[in-house]
Amino acid sequence: MPDAPDENKRRLAPLAARRPTTVPEVVDLLREIRDVADDLEGKGKGHRDGIACFSDLYHTITSDVLARYEARDLFRCGDFIYRLDLAFAQRYLDALHAWLGGRPTPACWSILFDRRQDDSAEWCFSVVGVNAHVNFDLTFALLDVWEANPGRWPDLRHQRADYLAINRIFHERMDHLCEENGTPWTRWEELFPDGGWLDRLANRGGDMIVLRTRDEAWDKAEELWPSRERDGYRDVMSETLDEKAEFIAKIFI
């Protein structure tokens, strides 16, 4: 009879193998992955599985993006954000599917998956997942969308405006995400009372990190785009970004 980790991997595999075609499917799939991973309790007493931690945060943000897309009150450039959300999610699923199948996986993702049962805080797992997804995946998700729809959006200025609008969702959610993931300042209530200036400052720091890393991802995609006709034009950048994201991940878990 397989042990709990092996059984958990077996249950995750068909979920990671899916290729969702709509963002509501992505939202449902992230919830399923979170729930299955949550069945495998972390080694530390009361600690949560790393895949569950990141998938939970990702589910929250993706649900918010979908709600704002459907409300038509934030994004102006057609279905660009919708397509980017799909391409972005697929990269996470592909990395998880590769790891579950014992195939080569980006190093920045492997750290989260390999150490999912380590005695680490939830916020550390979430940071490592966001780091891999934004510092590594986001550049290539943008390229995936542009390559699949060449010339459809000739004015990148409007795309970028929608891309930057997602920063507002992170800003609105930052305090909630920090509390849900148990960041240190949310547990030191005497020093960081909820809503106090130190709490707001810490949340602002999170906002700035998200803004900066997302800016860099866009800039790297624009840098690569003119070379798209060259074979393997992503390879060097992929290796560089993976190494950078791996280095950052090792700081946290």
C-alpha positions as CSV (number, residue, x, y, z in Angstrom):
1,M,0.0,0.0,0.0
2,P,1.5,3.4,-1.0
3,D,2.4,5.8,1.8
4,A,0.7,9.1,2.2
5,P,3.1,11.2,0.1
6,D,3.0,8.8,-2.8
7,E,-0.8,8.6,-2.7
8,N,-1.0,12.4,-2.6
9,K,1.2,12.6,-5.7
10,R,-1.0,10.1,-7.5
11,R,-4.1,12.2,-6.8
12,L,-2.4,15.4,-7.9
13,A,-1.1,14.0,-11.2
14,P,-4.4,14.0,-13.1
15,L,-5.1,17.5,-11.9
16,A,-1.7,18.9,-13.0
17,A,-2.1,17.1,-16.4
18,R,-5.2,19.2,-17.3
19,R,-5.1,22.0,-19.9
20,P,-7.8,24.4,-18.9
21,T,-9.3,26.5,-21.7
22,T,-11.2,29.0,-19.5
23,V,-10.2,31.0,-16.4
24,P,-13.1,29.6,-14.4
25,E,-11.6,26.2,-15.1
26,V,-8.3,27.5,-13.7
27,V,-10.0,28.7,-10.6
28,D,-11.7,25.4,-10.0
29,L,-8.5,23.5,-10.7
30,L,-6.4,25.5,-8.3
31,R,-9.0,24.9,-5.6
32,E,-8.8,21.1,-6.3
33,I,-5.0,21.1,-6.2
34,R,-5.1,23.0,-3.0
35,D,-7.6,20.7,-1.4
36,V,-5.7,17.5,-2.4
37,A,-2.4,18.9,-1.3
38,D,-4.0,20.0,2.0
39,D,-4.7,16.3,2.8
40,L,-1.0,15.8,3.2
41,E,-0.2,17.6,6.5
42,G,3.2,19.1,6.8
43,K,5.9,17.5,9.0
44,G,5.9,20.3,11.5
45,K,2.9,20.3,13.9
46,G,0.3,22.5,12.4
47,H,2.3,23.2,9.3
48,R,0.6,23.2,5.9
49,D,1.8,21.5,2.7
50,G,3.8,23.9,0.4
51,I,1.9,23.2,-2.7
52,A,-1.4,23.8,-0.8
53,C,0.0,27.1,0.5
54,F,0.9,28.5,-2.9
55,S,-2.2,27.1,-4.7
56,D,-4.4,28.7,-2.1
57,L,-2.8,32.2,-2.7
58,Y,-2.9,31.7,-6.5
59,H,-6.5,30.7,-6.3
60,T,-7.4,33.9,-4.4
61,I,-5.6,36.2,-6.9
62,T,-7.0,34.4,-10.0
63,S,-10.5,34.5,-8.6
64,D,-10.1,38.3,-8.1
65,V,-8.7,38.8,-11.6
66,L,-11.6,36.8,-13.1
67,A,-14.2,38.8,-11.1
68,R,-12.7,42.1,-12.3
69,Y,-12.5,40.9,-15.9
70,E,-16.2,39.9,-15.8
71,A,-17.1,43.2,-14.2
72,R,-15.4,45.0,-17.1
73,D,-14.3,47.7,-14.6
74,L,-10.5,47.3,-14.6
75,F,-9.2,45.8,-17.9
76,R,-9.6,47.7,-21.2
77,C,-7.6,45.7,-23.8
78,G,-10.1,43.1,-24.9
79,D,-9.3,39.5,-23.7
80,F,-5.6,40.0,-23.3
81,I,-5.6,39.5,-19.5
82,Y,-7.9,36.5,-19.9
83,R,-5.4,34.9,-22.3
84,L,-2.5,35.8,-20.2
85,D,-4.2,34.3,-17.1
86,L,-4.6,31.0,-19.0
87,A,-1.0,30.9,-20.3
88,F,0.4,31.9,-16.9
89,A,-1.6,29.1,-15.1
90,Q,-0.5,26.5,-17.6
91,R,3.1,27.1,-16.8
92,Y,2.5,26.3,-13.1
93,L,0.5,23.2,-14.1
94,D,3.2,22.1,-16.5
95,A,5.9,22.5,-13.9
96,L,3.9,20.5,-11.3
97,H,3.0,17.8,-13.9
98,A,6.7,17.4,-14.9
99,W,7.8,17.1,-11.3
100,L,5.1,14.6,-10.4
101,G,6.1,12.5,-13.4
102,G,9.8,12.6,-12.5
103,R,10.7,14.7,-15.5
104,P,13.1,17.7,-15.6
105,T,11.5,20.7,-13.8
106,P,12.7,24.3,-13.4
107,A,14.9,24.5,-10.4
108,C,12.9,27.3,-8.9
109,W,9.8,25.2,-8.9
110,S,11.6,22.0,-7.8
111,I,12.6,23.6,-4.6
112,L,8.9,24.2,-3.6
113,F,7.8,20.8,-4.8
114,D,10.7,18.9,-3.3
115,R,10.4,20.7,0.1
116,R,6.6,20.9,0.3
117,Q,6.7,18.8,3.5
118,D,9.5,20.7,5.2
119,D,8.9,22.4,8.5
120,S,8.5,25.9,7.0
121,A,6.0,28.6,7.6
122,E,3.1,29.0,5.2
123,W,4.2,32.5,4.1
124,C,7.6,31.1,3.1
125,F,6.1,28.5,0.8
126,S,3.8,31.1,-0.7
127,V,6.7,33.5,-1.3
128,V,8.7,30.7,-3.0
129,G,5.8,29.9,-5.3
130,V,5.1,33.5,-6.2
131,N,8.9,34.0,-6.8
132,A,9.0,31.1,-9.3
133,H,5.8,32.1,-11.0
134,V,6.6,35.8,-11.4
135,N,10.4,35.9,-11.6
136,F,10.5,32.9,-13.9
137,D,7.2,32.1,-15.5
138,L,5.6,35.5,-16.2
139,T,8.1,36.6,-18.9
140,F,7.4,33.4,-20.9
141,A,3.7,33.5,-20.3
142,L,3.6,36.9,-22.0
143,L,5.6,35.5,-24.9
144,D,3.2,32.6,-25.2
145,V,0.3,35.0,-25.6
146,W,2.1,37.2,-28.1
147,E,3.2,34.2,-30.2
148,A,-0.2,32.6,-30.2
149,N,-1.8,35.9,-31.4
150,P,0.8,37.7,-33.5
151,G,-0.3,41.2,-34.5
152,R,-3.6,40.9,-32.7
153,W,-2.7,43.7,-30.2
154,P,-0.3,45.9,-32.2
155,D,-0.2,48.5,-29.4
156,L,1.6,47.1,-26.5
157,R,0.9,50.2,-24.5
158,H,-2.8,49.2,-24.0
159,Q,-1.7,45.6,-23.1
160,R,0.7,47.0,-20.5
161,A,-1.9,49.2,-19.0
162,D,-4.1,46.1,-18.3
163,Y,-1.0,44.2,-17.1
164,L,-0.2,46.9,-14.6
165,A,-3.8,47.0,-13.5
166,I,-3.3,43.6,-11.8
167,N,-1.0,45.4,-9.4
168,R,-4.1,47.0,-8.0
169,I,-5.5,43.6,-7.2
170,F,-2.4,42.7,-5.3
171,H,-2.5,46.0,-3.4
172,E,-6.1,45.4,-2.4
173,R,-5.4,41.9,-1.3
174,M,-2.0,42.4,0.3
175,D,-3.2,42.8,3.9
176,H,-5.5,39.7,3.6
177,L,-2.8,37.6,2.0
178,C,-0.3,38.5,4.7
179,E,-2.7,37.6,7.4
180,E,-3.8,34.4,5.7
181,N,-0.3,33.2,5.3
182,G,0.9,34.2,8.7
183,T,3.7,36.6,7.8
184,P,5.8,37.6,10.9
185,W,4.4,41.1,11.2
186,T,0.8,39.8,11.4
187,R,1.8,37.7,14.4
188,W,3.6,40.5,16.2
189,E,0.5,42.4,17.0
190,E,2.1,44.5,19.7
191,L,4.6,45.9,17.2
192,F,2.4,45.7,14.1
193,P,-1.2,46.3,15.1
194,D,-3.6,45.6,12.2
195,G,-4.1,48.7,10.3
196,G,-1.3,50.5,12.1
197,W,1.5,52.4,10.3
198,L,4.0,49.6,10.6
199,D,1.4,47.1,9.3
200,R,0.7,49.4,6.4
201,L,4.4,49.9,5.8
202,A,5.0,46.2,5.6
203,N,2.1,45.7,3.2
204,R,3.5,48.6,1.1
205,G,6.8,46.8,1.0
206,G,5.0,43.7,-0.4
207,D,3.3,45.9,-3.0
208,M,6.6,47.4,-4.2
209,I,8.2,44.0,-4.5
210,V,5.3,42.7,-6.6
211,L,5.3,45.9,-8.8
212,R,9.1,45.7,-9.4
213,T,9.2,42.0,-10.2
214,R,6.2,42.3,-12.6
215,D,7.8,45.3,-14.3
216,E,11.0,43.2,-14.8
217,A,9.0,40.3,-16.3
218,W,7.4,42.6,-18.9
219,D,10.7,44.2,-19.7
220,K,12.4,40.8,-20.3
221,A,9.5,39.7,-22.6
222,E,9.8,42.9,-24.7
223,E,13.6,42.4,-24.8
224,L,13.2,38.8,-26.2
225,W,10.3,39.5,-28.6
226,P,12.4,40.9,-31.5
227,S,14.4,37.6,-31.5
228,R,11.4,35.4,-31.7
229,E,12.2,34.0,-35.2
230,R,15.5,32.6,-33.9
231,D,15.6,29.0,-32.7
232,G,15.9,28.7,-29.0
233,Y,15.6,32.4,-28.5
234,R,14.2,31.9,-25.0
235,D,16.9,29.4,-23.8
236,V,19.5,31.7,-22.3
237,M,17.0,33.9,-20.6
238,S,15.2,30.9,-19.3
239,E,18.4,29.6,-17.7
240,T,19.2,33.0,-16.2
241,L,15.8,33.6,-14.7
242,D,15.6,30.1,-13.3
243,E,18.9,30.5,-11.6
244,K,17.9,33.9,-10.2
245,A,14.5,32.5,-8.9
246,E,16.3,29.5,-7.5
247,F,18.7,31.7,-5.5
248,I,15.8,33.7,-4.1
249,A,13.8,30.5,-3.2
250,K,16.7,29.1,-1.2
251,I,16.6,32.1,1.1
252,F,13.1,31.2,2.3
253,I,13.0,27.4,2.4
